[in-house]
Amino acid sequence: MNEMVPRKALVKYGSQGVGGVVGGVVMLALGGLNPIASLIVGGSVALIGLVLSRTKDDRTAGLVATAAGIITAATAIPFIGGLAGTLLTISGVGLLVAGGISLFKFIRGYRSRM
């Protein structure tokens, strides 16, 4: 018989899963922007990430958003644009996989509570 997963763990898995899947989709969408839009959107995301990283609770999310914004803006630079686009694609796929694993753990834990 399955052991019941604690509620706190379920909340963690669910929020990580949704955040990972949404973040992965956003990263893949950012990789598909044209150069001018990538500069504007990348700069905006980097600034928002810097603002978020000031508080202790949101520091990790803010630094991740800042890095995503810098990489997005870097896709407009001709010499390193290909590498930056590849990094966006790899990180987007990685976030999708990590989010999917967390959602699987959430669903499995939720079923054990029934």
N, C-alpha and C positions, 0 to 999 in steps of 0.2 A: 504494500500500500504506500502511496506517495505521502511524503510529509508536507504539511501545509507551509507555504512560503510566507514569511512575514510581510505585513502590509507595506512596511517601509521599503523593503526590497522590491516589491511590485511597483511601487510608485517610481523608484529609481530606474528600474528596467523600462517602464513605460515612457518616462520622460526622455531617457537617453535614446530610446528607439525612435520616437517621433522626431526628436531633435536631430538625430543622425540622418534619418531619411530626408527630412526637409533640408537640412544643411547640404547633403549630397546633391539634391536636385538643384539647389541654388548655386552650388559650385560649378556644376555642369552647365547651368544657364549662363553664368558669368564668363565661362570659357568661350561661349559662342557670340559674344558681343563684338561689334566692329571697333576699330581702334579709338575713335573719338568717344564713343559711349563707354568703352572700358576705362579710359582716363577719368571721365566724370564719375562713373559709378564706383570705380576702384578707389578714387580719392575720397568720395563720400563715405564708403564703407570703412576705409582706414580711419577717417576722423571719428566716426561713430564708435569704432572699436577702441580708439584712444580714450574717448570719454567714458566708455563702459569700464575700461580697465582701471579707472581711478578708485573704484570701490573694491574692497577686499573680497566680497562675495562674488562679484562678476569679473574678477581679474582674468581668469582663464578664458572665459567667453570673449572678453574684450580683446585679449591678445590674439586669439584665433581669428576674430573678425578683422583686426588690424593686418595680420599676415595675409588673409584672403584679399583684402583691399589692395595691399601693396603688390601682390602677385597679379591681381586683375589689372591694375594700372600698368604693370610691367609688360603685359601682352601687347601693348601698343608700341613698345620700343622694338625697332626692327631686329637688332642683333640678339636680344634675349627673349623675344616674343614667343618663339617656338618652345623654348625650355619652360617658360612660364605657363604657356597653354597646356603643355604636358603635365606640369605639376598640378594645375587646376583639375585636369581630367583624372589623374591618379588619386588626388585627395577627394574628389567628388565620388568616385567609385568606392574608395575606402570608407568614406562616411556612410554611403548606402549599405555596404556590407556590414559595418559595425552596427548601424541602426537596425538592420534586418535581424542580426543576431540578438540584439537586445529585445526587439519585439517578439522574437521566438521565445526567449526566456520569460517575457511577460505573459505571453499566451499560455505557455506551459505552467507557469506558476499560478495563473488565474484559474486554470482548469483543476489544479490540485486543491484549490479552495472550495470547489463545488462539491 
